[in-house]
Amino acid sequence: MRFDVITIFPRFFDTPLDTGLLYKAREVGLITVACHDLRTWTHDRHRTVDDAPFGGGAGMVMRPEPWFEALDELAGPGSGAHVVLLAPDGARFDQRAAARLATRQRLVLCCGRYEGVDERVRTRVDEVISLGDFVLAGGETAALAVIEAVARLVPGVLGNAESATDESFSTASEGDGGLGLLEYPQYTRPASYRGLDVPEVLRSGDHGAVARWRRAQSVERTRRLRPDLLATADATDQERDRLAEGPRA
Ligand code: J9Q
């Protein structure tokens, strides 16, 4: 899978792309990430990418010409590229969106600045994505999150043979097997630390009991912390009834 990133800060991506999962996925050739300086597609001596807004007001707006020329080159007809703009008014990014994007051969990620991009650029964009309702200086941080979330779903990137884009992996966090619930609590050694003990069931050796405890923890934690997830979570009818009851006495 190939990612092309269009940004005024191409070096922003250097360390993250050279670290951890993204480094490994690039090294083995499962993904390619090319970061392009938007100023490449300017023609004036100062490589200007922004200008004052028509109608007045504070801040600057990114000019359309460099974006159109960049997209002519990177996402022209027949390129097969899917063009994404990262912007605060986009559709909320989630695991389902990551799985959908992971089915593409080529993604072009356009990093705008907070003040905005000339509206006409959107005529060349397939979808607009936001990480959530908070303010970033620009789309770079959001693009990086999208790259990491999508890359780890590319078959072979995870250290196992599973197809990461299978339906069971596309709906959720995977701690519950990808069924849309929050993860259960995890512990490692020591079994007792500063008076805090690991739950006995996890040390019992009873694999069935461990699985039931983890499932119950996932369900209860989701009810308490993220009840909104339960609408789409793959809970059983019995678990739904249990969840509707609220906290146990
Ligand atoms: C480009 N705030 O914020 C959250 N997701 C994306 C963004 C964003 C922003 C400003 C510019 C993206």
Residues whose N, C-alpha, C, O or C-beta is under 5 A from the ligand:
A	BS01	J9Q	L86 A87 P88 G112 R113 Y114 I129 S130 L131 G132 F134 V135 L136 A137 G138 G139 A142
